[in-house]
Amino acid sequence: MDKKLVEVCFTPDDYEYFKGRFEIVVVIDVLRATSAICSAIDNGVSSVIPVSTLEEARILQSKGYLAGAERQGQIVEGFDFGNSPYSYMDPKLKGKDIVLSTTNGTRAINIAKDAPVVVIGSLINLETLVNWLKKQDKNVLCLCSGWKDNFNLEDTICGGAIADELIASGYFTSNEDSSVAAKYLYHSSSHNYFGFLKSSSHRRRLKKLNLNEDIKYCLTPNQVEVIPILQNDKIVPLDY
Amino acid sequence: MDKKLVEVCFTPDDYEYFKGRFEIVVVIDVLRATSAICSAIDNGVSSVIPVSTLEEARILQSKGYLAGAERQGQIVEGFDFGNSPYSYMDPKLKGKDIVLSTTNGTRAINIAKDAPVVVIGSLINLETLVNWLKKQDKNVLCLCSGWKDNFNLEDTICGGAIADELIASGYFTSNEDSSVAAKYLYHSSSHNYFGFLKSSSHRRRLKKLNLNEDIKYCLTPNQVEVIPILQNDKIVPLDY
């Protein structure tokens, strides 16, 4: 059996370089879109429909869908939720289809659509996701959503964690600089994500918006055992 | 005296975000443009004229200048040198003005031209440069040249080393994610740049071209005591 490849891509802007070489793309937006999607799926939401623009979200909302939209860390006026994971824990959402548009995360998901398999990664479903990936024996790319096409620490560390675990189980990396950096940043931070990320720019951005509870939740690994997967433009629970 | 700011920018593409807030920009292209420029200035070259395009380099060459040009790690046909630091150590170059165009480094220098002061950083002039920066008491941006607008490890580590030293001497960082990552990557690598970077993609690229001697030279800190500075579109030795 040939060894399979794992790499980390810092931003959607860099995806073009990696595109086409990976059977599985893991999209990561720790603060907060992919954490919120994991929460929603864990809560029994039927599907999350990721859309890039507010216009698309509004059209679907007008057709009767519940719709979440976040820009600059805040709920966009007229929408039902933003991307706080807590909004998606309401038992009333069980069985519903929800539309979601966020600054970075849903854009990254839509950019990765060309890949055979797109799954949703975060710290809160880390262990479950990694265990599943280990069994797939496919080339895996961790696609960080970043912040407006800039590098961000929390997504990179999550990607580094996934890469590190897969490498420990027999995957290899061709040592793209982004993958090497992600691994080292994960090693530097793994004893205490919360402390390490206390200075991250997006965490400060959210803190100003009084989103400390969200941050704590999103930075606490292994709280849910779901693997959200993109199928026919909807994110649904993978039956693994 | 107010504390001054130091940040690290990963690529010329990201410079727009930082632009305008820094009195000094340190341009870094460890493998190999800024290392070669430090070598040339240390060797007594009068000036290095950085140009972005091969066309500009050819025009100046036709006017009698010696001209170096590198693309994809190799000397471009028809030019006098590429960007191997060893090419610039020839005693015959003393007192000459040399034109240089490289894949990443000279582009970064030209992008930073709006800044009040642009100096050239590398591992080979690290200590001299840092000691001078400490005395300036100005806001400092470390601008990594990257590789074709992608993040690279060696420039980031050099930027992290500069930032770390300045912070230790009283500068502050507003903790942009790139600066935090650069500091941690520097800490992870500082015991052994050569070992740490053995897997970097550009090092592998150069290794394939039999440029191991260049790599060793460029990754060995504090070999020269020059600070090349951009003045009237020419890089000249700073009389510090």
Interface residues (C-beta under 8 A of the other chain):
Chain A: F10 D14 Y17 W147 N150 F151 N152 L153 T156 N175 E176 D177 S178 V180 A181 Y184 L185 H187 S188 S189 S199 S200 S201 H202 R204
Chain B: F10 D14 Y17 W147 N150 F151 N152 L153 T156 N175 E176 D177 S178 V180 A181 Y184 L185 H187 S188 S189 S199 S200 S201 H202 R204
